[in-house]
Amino acid sequence: MCEDKILCIIDYRASENIIGFLKSLEIEVILTNKAFYDENPIDGHPDVVMSKLDTNTLLISPKHYDYYQKWLEPYHISLLKGTNIPEGHYPKDTFYNGLRTGQYYIHNLKYTDPSILEFIDERKLKTIDVKQAYSKCSVINLEENGIITADKGIYRACLDNGIDSLLVKEGQVDLRGYENGFIGGTSGYLNGKLYLTGSLEWFSDQQRVIEFLDKKKIELIQLSKDRLYDYGTLFMFNTGGINEEYLY
């Protein structure tokens, strides 16, 4: 087995600077493929077609499963196939847009893919049912350390369930084709480090975010000097190295 690696799945349209920065940190980068046939601002967002269910389990839309299986097969990541095929309009682009934090899965459960609900039931996880179906988009998921969100409904629901939460102002996130993107789509978290696609210098709640992270001893890594950009989440994994059978 090769030495452990960190893996990041990111929108295929992510900037060369961000991809280069990730690679400079010796992070393996896998680019998404198109989620939809038509031109769509979120058609490269990973959180449209997949949901991270625990530290090494990824559930993927059946339409996109083969693509990611090809790229992820060499790594120690458990892949599960979803049921629904996302489409380029609400709410059919939200089936996989929930998130797991601790023992909770947060989503608008009316739209959650049945395969995710089955996983939740098998693992006896708790659920937090929220109105916002773009739940992962809306949340910086710090896993057992809590969440950061601009969505008041998610914020209140998480506090009610004992999840440490920081509410920040809406907006201030770029996404081509929309007035604003979502804060959660700018982020990835692993090993006590929060990766952001831009700089908090452009974010009015910069100091409150930094203080929240400092309280939890989380290191902040800003991948560019630009404004935060919503790439539909950076999905990050410790791979445990590469299976030797896939070495040529």
C-alpha positions as CSV (number, residue, x, y, z in Angstrom):
1,M,0.0,0.0,0.0
2,C,1.2,3.5,-0.8
3,E,1.3,6.1,2.0
4,D,-1.9,7.7,3.0
5,K,-3.3,10.4,0.6
6,I,-5.9,13.1,0.9
7,L,-8.4,13.1,-2.0
8,C,-10.6,16.0,-3.1
9,I,-13.5,15.8,-5.5
10,I,-14.2,19.3,-7.0
11,D,-16.2,20.9,-9.7
12,Y,-14.6,20.4,-13.1
13,R,-14.8,24.2,-13.7
14,A,-12.8,25.1,-10.6
15,S,-10.0,27.6,-11.3
16,E,-6.5,26.5,-12.2
17,N,-5.3,28.4,-9.2
18,I,-7.4,26.5,-6.8
19,I,-6.6,23.1,-8.3
20,G,-2.9,24.1,-8.3
21,F,-3.1,25.1,-4.6
22,L,-4.7,21.8,-3.7
23,K,-2.0,19.9,-5.6
24,S,0.7,21.9,-3.9
25,L,-0.6,20.6,-0.6
26,E,-0.1,17.0,-2.0
27,I,-3.9,16.5,-2.3
28,E,-5.1,14.3,-5.1
29,V,-7.7,16.1,-7.2
30,I,-10.6,14.4,-9.0
31,L,-12.7,16.6,-11.2
32,T,-16.4,16.1,-11.5
33,N,-18.2,15.3,-14.8
34,K,-21.3,17.2,-16.0
35,A,-24.4,16.4,-13.9
36,F,-26.8,17.5,-16.6
37,Y,-26.9,17.6,-20.4
38,D,-27.9,21.2,-20.7
39,E,-25.7,24.2,-19.7
40,N,-26.3,24.8,-16.1
41,P,-24.4,26.8,-13.5
42,I,-24.4,23.9,-11.0
43,D,-23.8,21.1,-13.5
44,G,-20.4,20.4,-12.1
45,H,-21.3,20.6,-8.5
46,P,-20.5,17.3,-6.7
47,D,-23.2,17.9,-4.0
48,V,-25.8,17.5,-6.8
49,V,-24.9,13.9,-7.5
50,M,-23.3,12.6,-4.3
51,S,-23.6,12.6,-0.5
52,K,-20.8,11.8,2.0
53,L,-22.3,9.5,4.5
54,D,-19.3,8.9,6.8
55,T,-15.6,9.3,6.7
56,N,-15.1,6.9,3.8
57,T,-18.5,6.2,2.4
58,L,-19.8,8.1,-0.7
59,L,-23.3,7.5,-2.2
60,I,-23.6,8.5,-5.8
61,S,-26.4,9.0,-8.3
62,P,-26.8,5.9,-10.5
63,K,-26.2,7.9,-13.7
64,H,-22.8,9.2,-12.4
65,Y,-21.7,6.1,-10.4
66,D,-19.6,4.5,-13.1
67,Y,-17.6,7.7,-13.7
68,Y,-16.6,8.1,-10.1
69,Q,-16.1,4.3,-9.6
70,K,-13.5,4.4,-12.3
71,W,-11.6,7.2,-10.5
72,L,-12.2,6.2,-6.9
73,E,-11.7,2.4,-7.3
74,P,-8.0,2.5,-6.4
75,Y,-8.7,4.2,-3.1
76,H,-10.1,2.8,0.1
77,I,-13.5,4.6,-0.3
78,S,-16.7,2.7,0.0
79,L,-19.1,3.6,-2.9
80,L,-22.8,3.1,-2.8
81,K,-25.2,3.6,-5.7
82,G,-28.2,5.9,-5.2
83,T,-31.7,5.5,-6.6
84,N,-32.8,8.8,-8.1
85,I,-31.2,10.6,-11.1
86,P,-30.9,14.3,-10.5
87,E,-32.2,16.8,-13.1
88,G,-31.3,20.4,-13.7
89,H,-34.2,22.0,-11.8
90,Y,-35.6,22.2,-8.3
91,P,-36.4,20.0,-6.5
92,K,-34.9,17.2,-8.6
93,D,-31.4,18.6,-8.2
94,T,-31.6,18.1,-4.4
95,F,-31.8,14.4,-3.9
96,Y,-28.2,14.1,-2.6
97,N,-27.9,17.6,-1.1
98,G,-28.0,16.6,2.5
99,L,-25.1,16.3,5.0
100,R,-24.1,14.1,7.8
101,T,-22.7,15.8,10.9
102,G,-22.0,13.5,13.9
103,Q,-24.9,11.2,14.3
104,Y,-27.3,13.4,12.4
105,Y,-28.3,13.6,8.7
106,I,-29.7,17.0,7.8
107,H,-31.9,17.5,4.8
108,N,-35.4,18.2,3.6
109,L,-36.4,14.6,4.0
110,K,-39.2,14.9,1.5
111,Y,-36.6,15.0,-1.3
112,T,-33.8,12.7,0.2
113,D,-32.8,9.9,-2.1
114,P,-34.3,6.5,-0.9
115,S,-30.9,4.9,-0.7
116,I,-29.7,7.6,1.7
117,L,-32.8,7.0,3.9
118,E,-32.0,3.3,3.8
119,F,-28.4,3.9,5.0
120,I,-29.7,6.2,7.8
121,D,-32.1,3.5,8.9
122,E,-29.4,0.7,8.8
123,R,-27.0,2.8,10.8
124,K,-29.7,4.1,13.2
125,L,-28.7,7.7,12.5
126,K,-30.9,10.6,13.7
127,T,-32.4,13.0,11.1
128,I,-33.0,16.7,11.2
129,D,-35.7,17.6,8.7
130,V,-35.3,21.2,7.4
131,K,-37.2,23.3,4.8
132,Q,-34.0,24.1,2.8
133,A,-33.5,21.2,0.3
134,Y,-30.1,22.6,-0.7
135,S,-28.9,21.7,2.8
136,K,-25.3,20.8,2.0
137,C,-25.0,23.9,-0.2
138,S,-26.1,25.9,2.7
139,V,-23.7,24.5,5.4
140,I,-20.0,24.5,6.1
141,N,-19.9,21.1,7.7
142,L,-17.3,20.9,10.4
143,E,-18.5,17.4,11.3
144,E,-18.3,16.7,15.1
145,N,-17.2,20.4,15.5
146,G,-20.5,21.9,14.3
147,I,-21.6,23.9,11.4
148,I,-21.5,27.4,9.8
149,T,-24.6,28.5,7.8
150,A,-26.5,31.6,6.6
151,D,-29.8,29.6,6.6
152,K,-31.8,30.6,9.7
153,G,-33.9,27.5,9.6
154,I,-31.0,25.1,9.5
155,Y,-29.2,27.2,12.2
156,R,-32.2,26.9,14.6
157,A,-32.8,23.2,13.9
158,C,-29.1,22.4,14.6
159,L,-29.1,24.4,17.8
160,D,-32.2,22.6,18.9
161,N,-30.4,19.3,18.5
162,G,-27.3,20.4,20.4
163,I,-25.1,21.0,17.3
164,D,-22.8,24.0,17.8
165,S,-23.6,26.5,15.1
166,L,-22.6,29.9,13.7
167,L,-25.1,32.0,11.8
168,V,-23.5,34.3,9.2
169,K,-24.9,36.9,6.8
170,E,-26.4,35.7,3.5
171,G,-24.8,36.5,0.2
172,Q,-21.1,37.5,-0.4
173,V,-20.6,34.2,-2.3
174,D,-20.2,34.2,-6.1
175,L,-21.9,31.7,-8.5
176,R,-22.1,32.4,-12.2
177,G,-25.7,32.8,-13.3
178,Y,-27.1,33.6,-9.8
179,E,-27.1,36.7,-7.7
180,N,-25.4,34.7,-4.9
181,G,-24.1,31.3,-4.2
182,F,-24.3,29.3,-1.0
183,I,-21.6,29.4,1.7
184,G,-21.4,25.6,2.1
185,G,-20.5,25.2,-1.5
186,T,-17.3,27.1,-0.9
187,S,-15.9,24.6,1.6
188,G,-14.3,21.3,2.3
189,Y,-13.3,19.9,5.7
190,L,-10.9,17.2,6.7
191,N,-8.5,16.4,9.6
192,G,-9.2,19.6,11.5
193,K,-8.7,21.8,8.5
194,L,-11.3,23.9,6.7
195,Y,-10.6,24.6,3.0
196,L,-12.3,27.6,1.4
197,T,-12.4,28.4,-2.3
198,G,-11.6,32.1,-1.6
199,S,-10.6,34.6,1.0
200,L,-12.6,35.7,4.0
201,E,-11.2,39.2,3.4
202,W,-14.3,39.7,1.2
203,F,-16.7,38.3,3.8
204,S,-18.3,40.7,6.4
205,D,-18.4,38.0,9.1
206,Q,-14.7,37.2,8.6
207,Q,-13.8,37.8,12.3
208,R,-16.7,35.8,13.7
209,V,-15.8,32.8,11.4
210,I,-12.2,32.9,12.5
211,E,-13.1,33.1,16.2
212,F,-15.5,30.1,15.8
213,L,-12.7,28.1,14.1
214,D,-10.1,29.2,16.6
215,K,-12.3,28.1,19.5
216,K,-12.4,24.6,17.9
217,K,-8.7,24.7,17.0
218,I,-9.5,24.3,13.3
219,E,-6.9,25.5,10.8
220,L,-8.2,27.7,8.0
221,I,-6.8,27.2,4.5
222,Q,-7.9,29.8,1.9
223,L,-7.3,28.4,-1.6
224,S,-7.4,31.8,-3.4
225,K,-7.3,35.5,-2.7
226,D,-10.6,36.0,-4.6
227,R,-14.1,36.2,-3.3
228,L,-15.6,33.0,-2.1
229,Y,-17.0,30.9,-5.0
230,D,-19.7,28.2,-4.7
231,Y,-18.3,25.1,-6.4
232,G,-20.8,22.8,-4.8
233,T,-18.6,21.6,-1.9
234,L,-15.1,20.1,-1.9
235,F,-15.6,16.4,-1.0
236,M,-12.5,15.3,0.9
237,F,-11.3,12.0,2.1
238,N,-8.4,10.2,3.8
239,T,-7.8,7.4,1.3
240,G,-5.7,5.1,3.4
241,G,-3.3,4.9,0.4
242,I,-3.9,3.0,-2.8
243,N,-4.7,-0.7,-3.2
244,E,-1.6,-2.4,-4.5
245,E,-3.6,-4.3,-7.1
246,Y,-4.3,-1.1,-8.9
247,L,-0.6,-0.2,-9.2
248,Y,0.9,-0.8,-12.6
